[in-house]
Amino acid sequence: RSIESEVLKFGYSVVSYGTLKGSVEDRKAAALAFANRCVESHVAGVIMEPVELMAGKDETTKEMLSLLKAMDIPVVLIDRDINALKERSGYDLVGIDNFGAGYKIGELMVASGARRVSYLSFRDSAPTVRRRICGVAQAVIDAGLHWSWRSVIELDIGDARALADIMQGRNPPDAIVCANDRTASFVIRSLEAIGLKVPKDVRVAGFDDLAYARGSKVPMTTVRQPCAELGKVALRTLIERILHRDLPPREILLSA
């Protein structure tokens, strides 16, 4: 919404698009169809959130970018780069400081008494998750607590049985930082189903501060992203990229 309101100040209009639900094949076809539509419509520029939560997500995003690049259409990536922790891509990026946000929430979990902190996400999540994991891990290590690869839990979407097995196993976590609020909501429901209370038995935190996070049965600890500001900065970054094609790729990170 902030992109739509801001774009009028610069004399542009906006076409918005959301990835369709359905099979991997359907979602990939829809994403590529949108990229082709941008090319055929000769759009001035594109603000893109890379594809996530499906097999082949990175290849699909790169294929979309390739179609746009072939027609010299400027692109600003929002939320995340197309690379995880490797070198930056050649695209402008507007997002939050995910490492810093992860550190803050990890620090809070430790301060609240947690001694076995884990990070949980669903498979094929966005690269931002990796940076958040690094932040949480650093906060736990700085507090003198144990962290290992076992501290990172990766599940298939909605796999409550696998989570129950972990929680009923040896040395289960007493705090779970989740990739986002939807994942945290799933974790809270799954924990309650096996008789564990949040936060008495297990502390749970999310990311995004979605509306239902504030109205959930257990008030959710979460990291608020400055969504309106991200939209404004992304739009202004794209306008600048349209006007100055020779600028080096930039990474603009807002605080959460």
Kinemage of the C-alpha trace (Angstrom):
@kinemage 1
@onewidth
@group {chain A} dominant
@subgroup {mainchain}
@vectorlist {calphas} color= white
{ca arg a 1} P 0.000 0.000 0.000
{ca ser a 2} L 2.835 2.419 0.752
{ca ile a 3} L 4.347 1.699 -2.688
{ca glu a 4} L 0.987 2.434 -4.312
{ca ser a 5} L 0.587 5.731 -2.441
{ca glu a 6} L 4.205 6.821 -2.957
{ca val a 7} L 4.408 6.028 -6.677
{ca leu a 8} L 1.883 8.748 -7.603
{ca lys a 9} L 4.308 11.423 -6.390
{ca phe a 10} L 6.661 10.469 -9.223
{ca gly a 11} L 4.068 10.293 -11.989
{ca tyr a 12} L 3.981 6.501 -12.287
{ca ser a 13} L 1.242 3.935 -11.838
{ca val a 14} L 1.709 0.489 -10.291
{ca val a 15} L 0.698 -3.048 -11.206
{ca ser a 16} L 0.817 -5.373 -8.196
{ca tyr a 17} L 1.074 -9.139 -8.325
{ca gly a 18} L 1.048 -11.949 -5.769
{ca thr a 19} L 2.300 -15.484 -6.355
{ca leu a 20} L -0.615 -17.852 -6.872
{ca lys a 21} L -1.194 -20.816 -4.625
{ca gly a 22} L -1.148 -24.311 -6.046
{ca ser a 23} L 1.422 -26.793 -7.246
{ca val a 24} L 5.063 -25.913 -7.795
{ca glu a 25} L 4.461 -26.062 -11.541
{ca asp a 26} L 1.480 -23.688 -11.300
{ca arg a 27} L 3.364 -21.182 -9.147
{ca lys a 28} L 6.430 -21.250 -11.386
{ca ala a 29} L 4.307 -20.770 -14.506
{ca ala a 30} L 2.443 -17.854 -12.878
{ca ala a 31} L 5.690 -16.168 -11.793
{ca leu a 32} L 7.242 -16.454 -15.248
{ca ala a 33} L 3.999 -15.279 -16.860
{ca phe a 34} L 4.161 -12.140 -14.737
{ca ala a 35} L 7.773 -11.470 -15.774
{ca asn a 36} L 6.774 -11.870 -19.425
{ca arg a 37} L 3.842 -9.526 -18.850
{ca cys a 38} L 6.236 -6.899 -17.506
{ca val a 39} L 8.390 -7.274 -20.608
{ca glu a 40} L 5.436 -7.065 -23.003
{ca ser a 41} L 4.029 -4.022 -21.182
{ca his a 42} L 7.404 -2.216 -21.250
{ca val a 43} L 7.216 -1.382 -17.554
{ca ala a 44} L 9.638 1.244 -16.250
{ca gly a 45} L 10.909 -0.956 -13.419
{ca val a 46} L 10.065 -3.813 -11.061
{ca ile a 47} L 10.145 -4.230 -7.275
{ca met a 48} L 10.430 -7.961 -6.667
{ca glu a 49} L 10.275 -10.184 -3.627
{ca pro a 50} L 12.180 -13.343 -4.642
{ca val a 51} L 10.174 -16.574 -4.728
{ca glu a 52} L 10.175 -18.761 -1.585
{ca leu a 53} L 8.596 -21.861 -0.022
{ca met a 54} L 8.775 -24.072 -3.080
{ca ala a 55} L 11.317 -26.393 -4.623
{ca gly a 56} L 13.327 -24.636 -7.329
{ca lys a 57} L 12.540 -21.198 -5.879
{ca asp a 58} L 15.990 -19.733 -6.640
{ca glu a 59} L 15.997 -20.980 -10.231
{ca thr a 60} L 12.530 -19.495 -10.797
{ca thr a 61} L 13.576 -16.104 -9.412
{ca lys a 62} L 16.737 -16.075 -11.543
{ca glu a 63} L 14.716 -17.002 -14.630
{ca met a 64} L 12.363 -14.076 -13.958
{ca leu a 65} L 15.301 -11.717 -13.478
{ca ser a 66} L 16.911 -12.975 -16.684
{ca leu a 67} L 13.775 -12.123 -18.676
{ca leu a 68} L 13.711 -8.600 -17.202
{ca lys a 69} L 17.438 -8.043 -17.647
{ca ala a 70} L 17.275 -9.009 -21.322
{ca met a 71} L 14.923 -6.051 -21.852
{ca asp a 72} L 17.005 -3.725 -19.620
{ca ile a 73} L 14.187 -3.354 -17.062
{ca pro a 74} L 15.584 -2.124 -13.709
{ca val a 75} L 14.810 -4.307 -10.683
{ca val a 76} L 14.936 -3.607 -6.952
{ca leu a 77} L 14.743 -6.649 -4.692
{ca ile a 78} L 12.721 -6.234 -1.509
{ca asp a 79} L 13.228 -8.194 1.728
{ca arg a 80} L 16.035 -10.453 0.461
{ca asp a 81} L 18.751 -11.021 -2.091
{ca ile a 82} L 18.782 -14.001 -4.458
{ca asn a 83} L 21.922 -15.245 -2.660
{ca ala a 84} L 21.808 -16.512 0.914
{ca leu a 85} L 25.068 -15.753 2.713
{ca lys a 86} L 27.355 -15.574 -0.316
{ca glu a 87} L 28.422 -12.466 -2.178
{ca arg a 88} L 25.720 -9.955 -3.051
{ca ser a 89} L 23.989 -10.129 -6.416
{ca gly a 90} L 24.079 -7.261 -8.879
{ca tyr a 91} L 20.671 -5.933 -7.801
{ca asp a 92} L 19.654 -3.190 -5.384
{ca leu a 93} L 18.202 -4.612 -2.172
{ca val a 94} L 15.902 -2.995 0.386
{ca gly a 95} L 15.181 -4.941 3.558
{ca ile a 96} L 15.807 -5.083 7.281
{ca asp a 97} L 18.982 -5.925 9.166
{ca asn a 98} L 18.060 -9.582 9.636
{ca phe a 99} L 21.221 -10.450 11.547
{ca gly a 100} L 20.585 -7.611 14.010
{ca ala a 101} L 16.906 -8.540 14.340
{ca gly a 102} L 17.836 -12.172 14.992
{ca tyr a 103} L 20.359 -11.077 17.598
{ca lys a 104} L 17.741 -8.955 19.399
{ca ile a 105} L 15.207 -11.776 19.633
{ca gly a 106} L 17.877 -14.315 20.648
{ca glu a 107} L 19.091 -11.950 23.346
{ca leu a 108} L 15.513 -11.536 24.599
{ca met a 109} L 14.978 -15.307 24.801
{ca val a 110} L 18.138 -15.706 26.889
{ca ala a 111} L 17.204 -12.752 29.118
{ca ser a 112} L 13.814 -14.370 29.762
{ca gly a 113} L 15.537 -17.461 31.160
{ca ala a 114} L 15.919 -19.742 28.121
{ca arg a 115} L 18.970 -22.017 28.146
{ca arg a 116} L 18.302 -24.240 25.110
{ca val a 117} L 17.347 -21.952 22.224
{ca ser a 118} L 16.426 -23.330 18.793
{ca tyr a 119} L 15.481 -21.717 15.496
{ca leu a 120} L 12.646 -23.254 13.459
{ca ser a 121} L 11.680 -22.709 9.825
{ca phe a 122} L 9.970 -24.593 7.031
{ca arg a 123} L 11.998 -25.997 4.144
{ca asp a 124} L 12.675 -23.783 1.105
{ca ser a 125} L 12.311 -20.615 3.183
{ca ala a 126} L 13.788 -17.302 2.084
{ca pro a 127} L 17.529 -16.556 2.451
{ca thr a 128} L 16.666 -13.977 5.118
{ca val a 129} L 16.039 -16.921 7.444
{ca arg a 130} L 19.743 -17.824 7.285
{ca arg a 131} L 20.753 -14.349 8.413
{ca arg a 132} L 18.247 -14.422 11.265
{ca ile a 133} L 19.608 -17.801 12.360
{ca cys a 134} L 23.117 -16.322 12.425
{ca gly a 135} L 21.901 -13.460 14.614
{ca val a 136} L 20.111 -15.737 17.072
{ca ala a 137} L 23.117 -18.071 17.191
{ca gln a 138} L 25.509 -15.206 17.934
{ca ala a 139} L 23.307 -13.929 20.769
{ca val a 140} L 23.173 -17.410 22.320
{ca ile a 141} L 26.944 -17.901 21.964
{ca asp a 142} L 27.660 -14.424 23.398
{ca ala a 143} L 25.578 -15.417 26.433
{ca gly a 144} L 27.869 -18.398 26.973
{ca leu a 145} L 25.230 -20.973 26.030
{ca his a 146} L 25.485 -23.964 23.707
{ca trp a 147} L 24.628 -23.687 20.014
{ca ser a 148} L 25.121 -26.334 17.313
{ca trp a 149} L 23.639 -27.426 13.996
{ca arg a 150} L 21.049 -29.363 16.016
{ca ser a 151} L 19.781 -26.010 17.260
{ca val a 152} L 18.351 -25.346 13.787
{ca ile a 153} L 15.057 -27.160 13.139
{ca glu a 154} L 13.820 -27.403 9.553
{ca leu a 155} L 10.428 -29.004 8.930
{ca asp a 156} L 8.132 -29.686 6.028
{ca ile a 157} L 5.248 -27.213 6.102
{ca gly a 158} L 2.743 -28.200 8.801
{ca asp a 159} L 4.660 -31.283 10.036
{ca ala a 160} L 3.387 -31.255 13.639
{ca arg a 161} L 4.451 -34.878 14.199
{ca ala a 162} L 8.127 -34.101 13.572
{ca leu a 163} L 7.968 -31.168 15.999
{ca ala a 164} L 6.297 -33.365 18.632
{ca asp a 165} L 9.086 -35.946 18.262
{ca ile a 166} L 11.704 -33.258 18.890
{ca met a 167} L 9.897 -31.849 21.914
{ca gln a 168} L 9.398 -35.294 23.437
{ca gly a 169} L 13.003 -36.313 22.818
{ca arg a 170} L 16.155 -35.734 24.829
{ca asn a 171} L 17.031 -32.154 25.859
{ca pro a 172} L 14.268 -30.398 23.881
{ca pro a 173} L 14.522 -26.621 23.426
{ca asp a 174} L 12.985 -24.373 26.046
{ca ala a 175} L 12.766 -21.514 23.527
{ca ile a 176} L 11.963 -21.590 19.800
{ca val a 177} L 12.557 -18.584 17.562
{ca cys a 178} L 10.487 -19.011 14.394
{ca ala a 179} L 11.098 -17.767 10.862
{ca asn a 180} L 7.863 -15.757 10.901
{ca asp a 181} L 4.572 -15.312 12.753
{ca arg a 182} L 2.735 -17.955 10.716
{ca thr a 183} L 5.359 -20.514 11.686
{ca ala a 184} L 5.202 -19.364 15.322
{ca ser a 185} L 1.419 -19.747 15.321
{ca phe a 186} L 1.812 -23.315 13.996
{ca val a 187} L 4.412 -24.054 16.702
{ca ile a 188} L 2.189 -22.725 19.505
{ca arg a 189} L -0.760 -24.858 18.352
{ca ser a 190} L 1.455 -27.942 17.952
{ca leu a 191} L 2.975 -27.521 21.414
{ca glu a 192} L -0.440 -27.130 23.023
{ca ala a 193} L -1.596 -30.323 21.263
{ca ile a 194} L 1.058 -32.338 23.157
{ca gly a 195} L 0.337 -30.659 26.491
{ca leu a 196} L 3.102 -28.018 26.566
{ca lys a 197} L 2.202 -24.503 27.651
{ca val a 198} L 3.560 -21.331 26.043
{ca pro a 199} L 5.463 -19.572 27.547
{ca lys a 200} L 5.533 -21.558 30.799
{ca asp a 201} L 7.136 -24.674 29.281
{ca val a 202} L 8.483 -23.303 25.991
{ca arg a 203} L 9.056 -19.706 24.933
{ca val a 204} L 8.093 -18.978 21.309
{ca ala a 205} L 8.878 -15.921 19.168
{ca gly a 206} L 8.125 -14.963 15.570
{ca phe a 207} L 8.961 -12.338 12.947
{ca asp a 208} L 6.810 -9.771 11.064
{ca asp a 209} L 4.217 -8.633 13.688
{ca leu a 210} L 1.233 -9.650 11.566
{ca ala a 211} L -2.199 -8.582 12.768
{ca tyr a 212} L -3.174 -12.017 14.060
{ca ala a 213} L 0.053 -12.167 16.098
{ca arg a 214} L -1.463 -9.476 18.318
{ca gly a 215} L -4.787 -11.293 18.560
{ca ser a 216} L -3.592 -14.849 19.083
{ca lys a 217} L -4.609 -16.905 22.123
{ca val a 218} L -1.092 -16.517 23.503
{ca pro a 219} L 0.098 -12.931 22.830
{ca met a 220} L 3.044 -13.441 20.513
{ca thr a 221} L 6.555 -12.119 21.018
{ca thr a 222} L 7.582 -10.978 17.552
{ca val a 223} L 9.889 -8.702 15.553
{ca arg a 224} L 8.061 -5.859 13.820
{ca gln a 225} L 9.193 -5.071 10.283
{ca pro a 226} L 8.773 -1.421 9.195
{ca cys a 227} L 6.644 -2.425 6.190
{ca ala a 228} L 5.433 1.032 5.135
{ca glu a 229} L 8.965 2.442 5.282
{ca leu a 230} L 10.330 -0.548 3.332
{ca gly a 231} L 7.816 0.140 0.575
{ca lys a 232} L 8.690 3.843 0.370
{ca val a 233} L 12.434 3.222 0.333
{ca ala a 234} L 12.099 0.455 -2.275
{ca leu a 235} L 10.070 2.719 -4.561
{ca arg a 236} L 12.507 5.629 -4.221
{ca thr a 237} L 15.426 3.269 -4.816
{ca leu a 238} L 13.786 2.037 -8.018
{ca ile a 239} L 13.126 5.590 -9.248
{ca glu a 240} L 16.781 6.433 -8.668
{ca arg a 241} L 17.828 3.254 -10.492
{ca ile a 242} L 15.595 4.148 -13.468
{ca leu a 243} L 17.219 7.592 -13.678
{ca his a 244} L 20.804 6.466 -13.003
{ca arg a 245} L 21.465 3.055 -14.535
{ca asp a 246} L 25.222 3.205 -13.860
{ca leu a 247} L 24.984 3.331 -10.047
{ca pro a 248} L 26.662 0.374 -8.276
{ca pro a 249} L 24.231 -2.102 -6.632
{ca arg a 250} L 23.165 -0.923 -3.187
{ca glu a 251} L 21.974 -2.666 -0.026
{ca ile a 252} L 19.698 -0.557 2.157
{ca leu a 253} L 18.823 -2.121 5.519
{ca leu a 254} L 16.282 -0.625 7.915
{ca ser a 255} L 16.116 -1.389 11.617
{ca ala a 256} L 13.385 -3.685 12.964
